[in-house]
Amino acid sequence: MVDDCILNSINSPKDIKKLSIEDLDKLCLEIRKKIIEVVSKNGGHLASNLGAVELTVALHRVFDCPQDQLVWDVGHQSYTHKILTGRLDQLDSIRKEGGIAGFTRKNESIFDPFSSGHASTSISAAFGLLNAKNLKNGQGKVVAVIGDGALSGGLAYEGINNAGAYKKNFIVVLNDNKMSISTNVGSMARYLSTIRTRSLYLRTKSTVDKVLSNIPVLGNAARKLILKSTSTVKSLVYNGTVFESLGFMYYGPVDGHNLSELIKVLQVAKSKDRPVLVHVKTVKGRGYSFAEKDPKIFHGISRFDIKTGKYGNSAGDFSSKFGSELCKIAENDSRICAITAAMKMGTGLSEFSKKFKDRFFDVGIAEGHAVTFAGGLAAGGMLPVFAVYSTFLQRSYDQIIHDAALQKLKVVLAIDRAGIVGEDGETHQGIFDVSFLNSIPNVKIYSASFFDEVGIMLKKAIYESENVTAVRYPRGSEMYKPTDFICSDKPFDVYGNFLNCESVIVTYGRLFSQACLAKENLELKGINVCILKLNKIKPIEKKSVLFAKKFKNVFFFEESILTGGVGESFNYELGCVSFKGNFYLTAIEDKFVPQAEVMASLQKLNLDANGMEKIIIEKVG
């Protein structure tokens, strides 16, 4: 706990309204210290939160929450917001099982009017909240806080387009730190860069008044007339912006670490009777030298040492393995292209982006566009590989169907973070990709359990598939691998002695490791099982079904949502070959999986070795 008394005295946003600017500056220092302390122990989003401290304090100083509502895009920068809204004592539990979330959550606080986790949603959600207020004759303002990275997502423009025609006050705060996770790309990033290089925009009526008063030919009447037309004033003294063309009054760029300036501009924005966009410049990682120096690494960070900035381990992960394997393939094939949606580092494509600049495409936070763009590349004779987190692939479901699978285009989806991801919780679990891809014709899916399989499956996807093919792999490092197991290029593998064995475990992905541990534990208790490991999970290989048919008991374990999953498909295929035995399916039933460490979640879902062992003993004794 921080020793300084100002932070400890803040129990709600009302408390900061009593403080002087000097005390608010001191409060910001204390907040930063607390955030660094907590994230160093729990992991989380550090750089983005450090950059938004003054902005958050200013917002709560000017607006009266919860009557006024703040909607945070993504919500990963809301730690200061949580502190100021009565959750300081809970901050040590952030991202832990049973603790507060690393994003905004409706069920966590009345000060979180909308849950978040994915980018580019804030403007649409906030505009919906505002219209709900109006329909119910409610009071209060609504503010959407969106980063410049999230502004590269198409949904943000759909919201801006809709809200720009509004005839009342609606406020969008653009938190511009020149980054999302990786450095921002695209024409909007370049456009914002040109705005930043200009002198400060005219921000308040008093400032405009001073400028006009210095023009001799204007009398008071003329000056008052011009003041009524913001667009006219700005056309006289400054070039307009694209936001004004879209219907927003624009203020900025404003120094996002100058509380006095922020408060004044937000007060002006609050007083208008039309949509307003406040452009705020912030520094990602502000106040912690290691995060300022390398904001990409400290965007989302595991536990680290505050004094040295050292973090993580060198065990390697699936993302980097994928990136190195793709580079090897691309060295011998000039048709290979890599696509990311603002996740170059997260998906392991940093090396590729340097070696093959002309064939690397960062499309911004625009997963739907990425898939259709990949479809265009494929139709033009290239071999595109779109590397994307499972949770974000959900945003391109329509494009996979309409712009890739329907046209039988050879698009490879490298699905990172497949399965349970841990502390980021419900919005980031990779448990839906199998079910929604399983329902799409002309799609093939491979699921890797170990590093060696990533390269094998990637080559199969690129060179042995004709249509859309996904290669999915989990977050982090490999799990347990038996010394006598050898990865193969077959559609499925059988592990263990299946002769005189009545029960078989069927699974795929990293659950194979848990199945191997369960097998070993069961053998110690006199129960023999073998394992059918599916490498290609769509379409299911007929020979794997015929193999499973031989057993009295088939236990299917799946780290994915049950409905529409591989387990259901496998059960159907068993029925088609007249299977007479018992089929037991354990998967994630109709629910979202909350935040917790990966193994803790697997344990609760009976998808760890102990859970598998318990279920098998219960059924076969």
C-alpha positions as CSV (number, residue, x, y, z in Angstrom):
1,M,0.0,0.0,0.0
2,V,1.2,3.5,-0.8
3,D,2.1,5.5,2.3
4,D,1.1,8.9,0.9
5,C,-2.2,10.1,2.5
6,I,-3.8,11.6,-0.6
7,L,-4.3,8.3,-2.4
8,N,-5.6,6.6,0.7
9,S,-8.2,9.4,1.2
10,I,-9.8,8.8,-2.3
11,N,-12.9,6.7,-2.0
12,S,-14.9,8.0,-4.9
13,P,-14.5,10.6,-7.7
14,K,-16.1,13.2,-5.4
15,D,-13.0,13.3,-3.3
16,I,-10.7,14.6,-6.1
17,K,-13.0,17.5,-6.8
18,K,-11.9,19.0,-3.4
19,L,-8.2,18.9,-4.3
20,S,-5.9,21.7,-5.7
21,I,-4.0,21.2,-8.9
22,E,-0.9,20.7,-6.9
23,D,-2.5,18.0,-4.9
24,L,-3.8,16.3,-8.0
25,D,-0.3,16.3,-9.5
26,K,0.9,14.6,-6.3
27,L,-2.0,12.1,-6.5
28,C,-1.0,11.2,-10.0
29,L,2.5,10.3,-8.8
30,E,1.1,8.1,-6.0
31,I,-1.3,6.4,-8.5
32,R,1.6,5.6,-10.8
33,K,3.6,4.2,-7.9
34,K,0.7,1.9,-6.9
35,I,0.1,0.7,-10.5
36,I,3.7,-0.2,-11.0
37,E,3.8,-2.0,-7.7
38,V,0.7,-4.1,-8.5
39,V,1.5,-4.9,-12.1
40,S,5.0,-6.0,-11.1
41,K,3.4,-8.7,-9.0
42,N,0.3,-9.6,-11.0
43,G,1.3,-8.8,-14.5
44,G,-1.0,-6.7,-16.7
45,H,-1.2,-3.7,-18.9
46,L,1.4,-1.3,-17.6
47,A,2.5,1.2,-20.2
48,S,-1.1,2.1,-21.3
49,N,-2.2,2.7,-17.7
50,L,0.8,4.9,-16.9
51,G,0.1,7.1,-19.9
52,A,-3.6,7.7,-19.0
53,V,-3.2,8.7,-15.3
54,E,-3.6,12.5,-15.7
55,L,-6.3,12.1,-18.3
56,T,-8.3,9.8,-16.0
57,V,-8.0,12.2,-13.0
58,A,-9.1,15.2,-15.2
59,L,-12.1,13.3,-16.5
60,H,-13.3,12.4,-13.0
61,R,-12.6,16.0,-11.9
62,V,-14.8,17.5,-14.7
63,F,-17.5,14.9,-14.9
64,D,-19.9,13.6,-12.3
65,C,-19.8,9.8,-12.4
66,P,-21.7,7.6,-12.3
67,Q,-24.5,10.0,-13.5
68,D,-22.0,11.0,-16.2
69,Q,-20.7,7.8,-17.8
70,L,-17.2,7.0,-19.0
71,V,-16.7,4.3,-21.6
72,W,-13.1,3.1,-22.0
73,D,-12.1,1.5,-25.2
74,V,-10.5,-1.9,-24.6
75,G,-10.5,-1.0,-20.9
76,H,-6.9,-2.1,-20.4
77,Q,-6.0,1.5,-19.4
78,S,-8.7,1.7,-16.7
79,Y,-6.6,1.0,-13.6
80,T,-6.6,4.6,-12.5
81,H,-10.3,4.7,-13.1
82,K,-10.7,1.7,-10.8
83,I,-8.6,3.4,-8.1
84,L,-10.6,6.6,-8.2
85,T,-14.0,4.7,-8.1
86,G,-13.5,2.9,-4.8
87,R,-11.5,-0.1,-5.9
88,L,-8.1,0.9,-4.5
89,D,-8.3,-1.8,-1.8
90,Q,-9.1,-4.4,-4.4
91,L,-6.3,-3.4,-6.8
92,D,-3.9,-6.0,-5.4
93,S,-6.4,-8.7,-6.7
94,I,-6.5,-7.4,-10.3
95,R,-6.4,-10.2,-12.8
96,K,-6.3,-12.9,-10.1
97,E,-8.9,-15.6,-9.7
98,G,-11.9,-14.0,-7.8
99,G,-10.3,-10.5,-8.1
100,I,-11.2,-7.5,-10.1
101,A,-10.7,-7.6,-13.8
102,G,-8.0,-6.0,-15.9
103,F,-10.7,-4.4,-18.0
104,T,-13.9,-2.6,-17.2
105,R,-16.8,-4.9,-16.2
106,K,-20.4,-4.0,-15.7
107,N,-20.9,-6.4,-12.9
108,E,-17.9,-5.0,-11.0
109,S,-18.9,-1.4,-10.4
110,I,-21.6,1.1,-11.1
111,F,-18.8,3.3,-12.5
112,D,-18.3,0.7,-15.4
113,P,-21.4,1.3,-17.6
114,F,-20.1,-1.1,-20.3
115,S,-17.8,-4.1,-20.2
116,S,-14.8,-4.1,-22.5
117,G,-11.8,-6.1,-23.7
118,H,-11.7,-5.7,-27.5
119,A,-10.8,-2.6,-29.4
120,S,-12.8,0.1,-31.2
121,T,-16.1,-0.5,-29.4
122,S,-16.3,2.6,-27.1
123,I,-17.8,5.1,-29.5
124,S,-20.7,2.9,-30.5
125,A,-21.3,1.8,-26.9
126,A,-21.2,5.3,-25.5
127,F,-23.5,6.6,-28.2
128,G,-25.9,3.9,-27.4
129,L,-25.8,4.7,-23.7
130,L,-26.4,8.4,-24.4
131,N,-29.4,7.6,-26.5
132,A,-30.8,5.3,-23.8
133,K,-30.4,8.3,-21.4
134,N,-32.4,10.5,-23.7
135,L,-35.1,8.0,-24.3
136,K,-35.6,7.6,-20.5
137,N,-35.2,11.4,-19.9
138,G,-32.1,10.7,-17.9
139,Q,-29.5,13.2,-16.9
140,G,-25.7,13.2,-17.4
141,K,-23.1,13.2,-20.1
142,V,-21.4,10.3,-21.8
143,V,-17.8,10.2,-22.8
144,A,-16.0,7.6,-25.0
145,V,-12.2,7.4,-24.4
146,I,-10.5,5.7,-27.4
147,G,-6.8,5.3,-28.2
148,D,-5.3,6.2,-31.6
149,G,-4.6,2.5,-32.1
150,A,-8.2,1.5,-31.6
151,L,-9.1,4.3,-34.1
152,S,-7.7,2.1,-36.8
153,G,-10.6,-0.3,-36.3
154,G,-13.6,0.0,-38.7
155,L,-16.2,-0.1,-35.9
156,A,-14.8,3.2,-34.5
157,Y,-15.6,4.9,-37.8
158,E,-19.1,3.4,-37.9
159,G,-19.7,4.9,-34.5
160,I,-18.2,8.3,-35.5
161,N,-20.3,8.3,-38.7
162,N,-23.5,7.7,-36.7
163,A,-22.7,10.1,-33.8
164,G,-21.5,12.9,-36.0
165,A,-25.0,13.8,-37.0
166,Y,-26.2,14.1,-33.4
167,K,-27.7,17.4,-32.4
168,K,-26.7,17.3,-28.7
169,N,-23.5,17.0,-26.6
170,F,-21.5,13.8,-27.1
171,I,-17.8,13.6,-26.2
172,V,-15.1,11.5,-27.6
173,V,-11.6,11.7,-26.1
174,L,-8.9,10.5,-28.4
175,N,-6.0,9.3,-26.2
176,D,-3.1,9.6,-28.7
177,N,0.1,7.9,-27.6
178,K,1.3,7.0,-31.1
179,M,0.8,3.3,-30.4
180,S,-1.6,0.4,-29.9
181,I,0.5,-2.6,-28.9
182,S,2.9,-2.3,-31.8
183,T,3.6,1.1,-33.5
184,N,0.5,2.3,-35.3
185,V,0.3,2.0,-39.0
186,G,-2.0,3.4,-41.8
187,S,-3.2,6.7,-43.1
188,M,-5.0,7.7,-39.8
189,A,-1.7,7.2,-37.9
190,R,0.0,9.5,-40.4
191,Y,-2.8,12.0,-40.3
192,L,-2.7,12.2,-36.5
193,S,1.1,12.6,-36.8
194,T,0.6,15.7,-38.9
195,I,-1.9,17.2,-36.4
196,R,0.6,16.6,-33.6
197,T,3.3,18.7,-35.4
198,R,1.0,21.7,-35.6
199,S,0.8,24.4,-33.0
200,L,-1.9,23.9,-30.3
201,Y,-5.4,24.2,-31.7
202,L,-7.7,26.9,-30.5
203,R,-9.4,25.3,-27.6
204,T,-11.6,27.7,-25.6
205,K,-14.0,30.5,-26.5
206,S,-11.9,33.0,-24.5
207,T,-8.8,32.1,-26.6
208,V,-10.7,32.6,-29.8
209,D,-12.1,35.8,-28.5
210,K,-8.6,37.1,-27.8
211,V,-7.5,36.2,-31.4
212,L,-10.5,38.0,-32.9
213,S,-10.1,41.0,-30.7
214,N,-6.7,41.6,-32.2
215,I,-8.2,41.9,-35.7
216,P,-8.9,45.7,-36.1
217,V,-11.5,45.5,-38.8
218,L,-13.8,43.4,-36.7
219,G,-16.3,45.1,-34.4
220,N,-18.0,43.6,-31.5
221,A,-21.1,42.6,-33.5
222,A,-19.0,40.8,-36.1
223,R,-16.9,39.2,-33.4
224,K,-20.0,37.8,-31.7
225,L,-21.4,36.5,-35.0
226,I,-18.1,34.7,-35.8
227,L,-17.9,33.2,-32.3
228,K,-21.2,31.4,-33.0
229,S,-19.7,29.5,-35.8
230,T,-16.8,27.5,-34.7
231,S,-16.1,26.1,-38.2
232,T,-15.9,29.7,-39.5
233,V,-13.4,30.7,-36.8
234,K,-11.2,27.7,-37.4
235,S,-11.3,28.2,-41.2
236,L,-10.0,31.8,-40.5
237,V,-7.2,30.9,-38.1
238,Y,-6.5,27.2,-38.6
239,N,-7.0,24.4,-41.1
240,G,-9.9,22.0,-40.3
241,T,-9.7,18.3,-39.4
242,V,-11.3,15.2,-40.8
243,F,-13.2,15.0,-37.5
244,E,-15.0,18.3,-38.1
245,S,-15.9,17.0,-41.6
246,L,-17.6,14.1,-39.8
247,G,-19.6,16.4,-37.6
248,F,-17.4,16.8,-34.5
249,M,-16.2,20.0,-33.0
250,Y,-12.4,19.4,-32.5
251,Y,-10.1,20.5,-29.7
252,G,-6.5,19.7,-29.6
253,P,-3.9,18.4,-29.6
254,V,-3.8,18.9,-25.8
255,D,-0.9,17.9,-23.5
256,G,-2.3,14.8,-21.8
257,H,0.0,15.2,-18.8
258,N,-0.9,18.8,-18.0
259,L,-3.9,18.7,-15.6
260,S,-4.8,22.3,-15.8
261,E,-4.9,22.3,-19.5
262,L,-6.9,19.0,-19.6
263,I,-9.4,20.2,-17.1
264,K,-10.1,23.5,-19.0
265,V,-10.5,21.7,-22.4
266,L,-12.8,19.1,-20.9
267,Q,-14.9,21.7,-19.3
268,V,-15.3,23.5,-22.6
269,A,-16.2,20.2,-24.3
270,K,-18.8,19.5,-21.7
271,S,-20.5,22.9,-22.3
272,K,-21.1,22.3,-26.0
273,D,-24.4,21.3,-27.5
274,R,-23.0,19.1,-30.3
275,P,-20.5,16.2,-30.7
276,V,-17.0,17.1,-29.6
277,L,-13.7,15.3,-30.1
278,V,-10.9,16.2,-27.7
279,H,-7.5,15.1,-29.0
280,V,-5.1,14.4,-26.1
281,K,-1.4,13.6,-26.5
282,T,0.0,11.2,-23.9
283,V,3.2,9.2,-23.4
284,K,2.8,5.5,-23.1
285,G,4.7,4.3,-20.0
286,R,4.9,7.7,-18.5
287,G,6.7,7.8,-15.1
288,Y,8.5,4.5,-15.3
289,S,11.7,4.7,-17.4
290,F,11.7,1.1,-18.6
291,A,8.1,1.3,-19.8
292,E,8.8,4.7,-21.5
293,K,11.8,3.3,-23.2
294,D,10.1,0.1,-24.4
295,P,6.3,0.6,-24.3
296,K,5.7,-2.4,-26.6
297,I,7.2,-4.8,-24.1
298,F,5.5,-3.1,-21.2
299,H,2.1,-2.9,-22.9
300,G,1.1,-6.2,-21.5
301,I,3.7,-7.6,-19.2
302,S,4.1,-10.6,-16.9
303,R,5.6,-10.2,-13.5
304,F,8.8,-8.0,-13.4
305,D,11.4,-6.5,-11.2
306,I,10.6,-2.9,-10.5
307,K,14.3,-1.9,-10.0
308,T,15.7,-3.6,-13.1
309,G,12.7,-3.9,-15.4
310,K,13.6,-7.6,-16.0
311,Y,10.7,-9.9,-16.7
312,G,9.6,-13.3,-17.9
313,N,11.8,-16.3,-18.7
314,S,13.6,-17.7,-21.7
315,A,11.7,-21.0,-22.1
316,G,10.3,-19.9,-25.5
317,D,6.7,-19.8,-26.6
318,F,4.5,-21.0,-29.4
319,S,4.3,-17.5,-30.9
320,S,8.0,-17.1,-31.5
321,K,8.2,-20.7,-32.8
322,F,5.5,-19.9,-35.3
323,G,7.3,-16.8,-36.4
324,S,10.7,-18.6,-36.9
325,E,9.0,-21.4,-38.8
326,L,7.2,-19.0,-41.1
327,C,10.5,-17.2,-41.8
328,K,12.1,-20.5,-42.9
329,I,9.3,-21.2,-45.3
330,A,9.3,-17.6,-46.7
331,E,13.0,-17.8,-47.4
332,N,12.3,-20.4,-50.1
333,D,9.0,-19.2,-51.3
334,S,8.5,-15.6,-52.4
335,R,4.7,-16.0,-52.4
336,I,4.5,-16.2,-48.6
337,C,3.0,-13.1,-47.1
338,A,2.4,-12.4,-43.4
339,I,-0.5,-10.3,-42.0
340,T,-1.1,-9.0,-38.5
341,A,-3.8,-6.8,-37.0
342,A,-1.6,-4.5,-34.9
343,M,0.0,-7.5,-33.1
344,K,3.4,-7.9,-34.8
345,M,5.2,-8.7,-31.5
346,G,2.4,-10.6,-29.8
347,T,2.1,-13.0,-32.8
348,G,5.8,-13.5,-33.3
349,L,6.1,-11.7,-36.6
350,S,8.8,-9.2,-35.6
351,E,11.6,-11.2,-37.4
352,F,9.4,-11.7,-40.5
353,S,8.7,-7.9,-40.7
354,K,12.4,-7.2,-40.8
355,K,13.5,-10.0,-43.2
356,F,10.6,-9.7,-45.6
357,K,9.4,-6.1,-45.4
358,D,7.6,-6.1,-48.8
359,R,5.6,-9.2,-47.8
360,F,4.7,-8.1,-44.3
361,F,1.4,-6.3,-43.7
362,D,0.2,-4.7,-40.5
363,V,-3.4,-3.7,-41.2
364,G,-4.1,-2.1,-37.8
365,I,-6.8,-3.2,-35.5
366,A,-9.0,-4.5,-38.3
367,E,-9.3,-8.3,-38.2
368,G,-12.3,-8.4,-40.7
369,H,-10.3,-6.3,-43.2
370,A,-7.3,-8.6,-42.6
371,V,-9.1,-11.7,-43.7
372,T,-10.6,-10.1,-46.8
373,F,-7.3,-8.5,-47.6
374,A,-5.7,-12.0,-47.3
375,G,-8.5,-13.3,-49.7
376,G,-7.4,-10.7,-52.2
377,L,-3.8,-11.7,-51.9
378,A,-4.7,-15.3,-52.4
379,A,-6.9,-14.6,-55.4
380,G,-3.9,-12.7,-56.8
381,G,-1.6,-15.8,-56.5
382,M,0.1,-15.1,-53.2
383,L,0.1,-17.4,-50.1
384,P,-1.1,-15.2,-47.2
385,V,-0.8,-16.2,-43.5
386,F,-2.9,-14.2,-41.1
387,A,-1.5,-14.5,-37.5
388,V,-4.2,-13.6,-35.0
389,Y,-5.2,-14.3,-31.4
390,S,-8.2,-16.7,-31.2
391,T,-10.3,-14.1,-29.4
392,F,-9.8,-11.5,-32.1
393,L,-10.4,-13.9,-34.9
394,Q,-14.0,-13.8,-33.7
395,R,-14.3,-10.3,-35.2
396,S,-13.8,-11.7,-38.7
397,Y,-16.3,-14.5,-38.8
398,D,-18.3,-13.1,-41.7
399,Q,-15.2,-12.4,-43.8
400,I,-13.9,-16.0,-43.3
401,I,-17.2,-17.3,-44.7
402,H,-17.9,-14.8,-47.4
403,D,-14.5,-13.6,-48.6
404,A,-12.4,-16.7,-48.1
405,A,-14.1,-20.1,-47.6
406,L,-17.0,-19.5,-50.0
407,Q,-14.5,-18.7,-52.7
408,K,-12.2,-21.6,-51.8
409,L,-9.3,-19.3,-51.4
410,K,-6.0,-20.5,-49.9
411,V,-5.8,-18.4,-46.8
412,V,-3.9,-19.7,-43.7
413,L,-5.1,-18.6,-40.3
414,A,-2.3,-18.9,-37.6
415,I,-4.5,-18.9,-34.5
416,D,-2.5,-17.9,-31.5
417,R,-3.7,-18.0,-27.8
418,A,-6.0,-21.0,-28.7
419,G,-7.7,-22.3,-25.6
420,I,-7.6,-20.9,-22.0
421,V,-5.4,-17.8,-21.8
422,G,-5.6,-17.1,-18.1
423,E,-5.7,-13.8,-16.3
424,D,-7.1,-11.7,-19.1
425,G,-10.4,-13.5,-18.5
426,E,-13.7,-13.9,-20.4
427,T,-13.0,-11.5,-23.2
428,H,-9.7,-13.1,-24.2
429,Q,-10.3,-16.8,-23.8
430,G,-9.6,-18.6,-27.1
431,I,-12.4,-21.2,-26.7
432,F,-14.7,-20.3,-29.6
433,D,-12.6,-20.6,-32.8
434,V,-13.0,-24.4,-33.1
435,S,-16.7,-24.2,-32.9
436,F,-17.3,-21.4,-35.3
437,L,-14.7,-22.7,-37.8
438,N,-16.1,-26.2,-37.5
439,S,-19.4,-24.9,-38.9
440,I,-17.8,-23.4,-42.1
441,P,-17.5,-25.5,-45.3
442,N,-14.1,-25.7,-47.0
443,V,-12.2,-25.1,-43.8
444,K,-9.5,-27.4,-42.4
445,I,-8.1,-27.1,-38.9
446,Y,-4.9,-28.4,-37.4
447,S,-4.1,-28.2,-33.6
448,A,-0.6,-28.3,-32.3
449,S,0.4,-29.7,-29.0
450,F,4.2,-29.1,-29.2
451,F,6.6,-26.7,-30.8
452,D,7.8,-29.2,-33.4
453,E,4.3,-29.6,-34.7
454,V,3.8,-25.9,-35.5
455,G,6.3,-26.1,-38.4
456,I,4.9,-29.4,-39.6
457,M,1.3,-28.2,-39.6
458,L,2.2,-24.8,-41.1
459,K,3.7,-26.5,-44.1
460,K,0.7,-28.7,-44.5
461,A,-1.6,-25.7,-44.3
462,I,0.4,-23.8,-46.9
463,Y,1.2,-26.6,-49.4
464,E,-1.3,-29.5,-48.8
465,S,-4.5,-27.6,-48.4
466,E,-6.5,-26.0,-51.2
467,N,-8.8,-23.8,-49.1
468,V,-8.9,-21.9,-45.8
469,T,-6.8,-23.7,-43.3
470,A,-6.2,-22.9,-39.6
471,V,-3.2,-23.9,-37.5
472,R,-4.0,-23.3,-33.8
473,Y,-1.7,-23.3,-30.9
474,P,-1.9,-22.2,-27.2
475,R,-0.4,-19.3,-25.3
476,G,3.0,-19.7,-23.7
477,S,5.3,-22.7,-23.6
478,E,4.9,-26.5,-24.1
479,M,3.4,-28.6,-21.4
480,Y,4.6,-32.1,-20.4
481,K,5.9,-34.2,-23.3
482,P,6.6,-38.0,-22.7
483,T,10.2,-38.9,-23.6
484,D,9.0,-41.7,-25.9
485,F,6.5,-39.6,-27.9
486,I,7.6,-38.4,-31.3
487,C,5.7,-35.7,-33.2
488,S,4.5,-36.9,-36.7
489,D,3.0,-35.4,-39.8
490,K,0.0,-37.8,-39.6
491,P,-3.6,-36.7,-39.2
492,F,-3.6,-38.4,-35.8
493,D,-1.3,-40.3,-33.5
494,V,-1.9,-43.2,-31.1
495,Y,0.1,-43.2,-27.8
496,G,0.3,-46.1,-25.5
497,N,-0.4,-49.8,-25.7
498,F,-3.9,-50.3,-27.1
499,L,-3.9,-54.1,-27.0
500,N,-6.2,-55.5,-24.4
501,C,-7.3,-52.0,-23.5
502,E,-10.9,-51.1,-23.0
503,S,-10.7,-47.3,-22.7
504,V,-9.2,-44.6,-25.0
505,I,-8.7,-40.9,-24.3
506,V,-9.3,-38.7,-27.4
507,T,-8.1,-35.2,-27.4
508,Y,-6.1,-32.5,-29.2
509,G,-3.8,-29.5,-28.6
510,R,-2.1,-29.1,-25.3
511,L,-4.6,-31.3,-23.5
512,F,-2.6,-34.2,-24.9
513,S,0.0,-33.4,-22.2
514,Q,-2.6,-33.6,-19.5
515,A,-3.9,-36.9,-21.0
516,C,-0.4,-38.4,-20.9
517,L,-0.1,-37.5,-17.2
518,A,-3.5,-38.9,-16.5
519,K,-2.6,-42.1,-18.3
520,E,0.5,-42.5,-16.1
521,N,-1.5,-41.9,-13.0
522,L,-4.2,-44.4,-14.0
523,E,-1.6,-47.1,-14.7
524,L,-0.4,-46.8,-11.2
525,K,-3.9,-47.7,-10.1
526,G,-4.2,-50.6,-12.5
527,I,-6.3,-48.9,-15.1
528,N,-4.9,-49.1,-18.7
529,V,-5.8,-46.5,-21.2
530,C,-4.3,-45.3,-24.5
531,I,-4.6,-41.9,-26.2
532,L,-5.8,-41.0,-29.6
533,K,-4.3,-37.6,-30.4
534,L,-6.0,-35.7,-33.1
535,N,-3.6,-33.5,-35.1
536,K,-6.1,-32.6,-37.8
537,I,-9.4,-31.8,-36.1
538,K,-11.4,-30.8,-39.2
539,P,-12.3,-32.8,-41.1
540,I,-12.0,-35.7,-38.7
541,E,-10.0,-38.5,-40.2
542,K,-12.2,-41.6,-40.8
543,K,-9.4,-44.0,-39.7
544,S,-9.2,-42.3,-36.3
545,V,-13.0,-42.9,-35.8
546,L,-12.6,-46.5,-36.8
547,F,-9.7,-46.9,-34.3
548,A,-11.8,-45.4,-31.5
549,K,-14.7,-47.7,-32.4
550,K,-12.7,-50.7,-31.1
551,F,-12.9,-49.5,-27.5
552,K,-15.6,-50.0,-24.9
553,N,-15.1,-46.5,-23.5
554,V,-14.2,-43.4,-25.4
555,F,-13.3,-40.3,-23.3
556,F,-13.2,-37.1,-25.3
557,F,-11.6,-34.1,-23.6
558,E,-11.7,-30.7,-25.3
559,E,-10.3,-27.2,-24.4
560,S,-13.1,-25.5,-26.3
561,I,-16.7,-24.7,-26.1
562,L,-18.8,-27.9,-26.2
563,T,-21.5,-26.8,-28.6
564,G,-20.3,-27.2,-32.2
565,G,-16.9,-28.6,-31.0
566,V,-14.8,-31.5,-32.2
567,G,-16.2,-33.8,-29.5
568,E,-19.7,-33.5,-30.8
569,S,-18.5,-34.1,-34.3
570,F,-16.5,-37.1,-33.2
571,N,-19.5,-38.6,-31.4
572,Y,-21.5,-38.2,-34.6
573,E,-18.9,-39.9,-36.6
574,L,-18.8,-42.8,-34.2
575,G,-22.5,-43.2,-34.6
576,C,-22.1,-43.3,-38.3
577,V,-19.8,-46.4,-38.0
578,S,-22.2,-48.1,-35.5
579,F,-20.2,-47.6,-32.3
580,K,-21.8,-49.6,-29.5
581,G,-19.7,-48.5,-26.6
582,N,-19.8,-45.6,-24.2
583,F,-18.9,-42.0,-25.2
584,Y,-18.1,-39.4,-22.5
585,L,-17.5,-35.8,-23.6
586,T,-15.8,-33.2,-21.3
587,A,-15.6,-29.7,-22.8
588,I,-16.5,-26.2,-21.8
589,E,-20.2,-26.1,-21.4
590,D,-22.5,-23.1,-22.1
591,K,-20.6,-20.4,-20.1
592,F,-17.8,-17.9,-20.3
593,V,-14.6,-18.8,-18.4
594,P,-13.5,-16.1,-15.8
595,Q,-10.0,-15.0,-15.1
596,A,-7.6,-17.3,-13.3
597,E,-4.3,-19.0,-14.0
598,V,-4.4,-21.4,-16.9
599,M,-4.0,-24.6,-14.8
600,A,-6.5,-23.3,-12.3
601,S,-9.1,-23.0,-15.0
602,L,-8.3,-26.4,-16.5
603,Q,-8.6,-27.9,-13.1
604,K,-12.1,-26.4,-12.5
605,L,-13.2,-27.6,-15.9
606,N,-11.9,-31.1,-15.3
607,L,-9.5,-30.7,-18.2
608,D,-6.3,-31.2,-16.3
609,A,-4.7,-34.6,-15.6
610,N,-6.5,-35.0,-12.2
611,G,-9.8,-34.1,-13.7
612,M,-9.4,-36.7,-16.5
613,E,-8.3,-39.3,-14.0
614,K,-11.3,-38.6,-11.8
615,I,-13.8,-38.9,-14.6
616,I,-12.3,-42.1,-16.0
617,I,-12.2,-43.8,-12.6
618,E,-15.8,-42.7,-11.9
619,K,-16.9,-44.3,-15.2
620,V,-14.8,-47.5,-15.4
621,G,-13.8,-48.0,-11.7
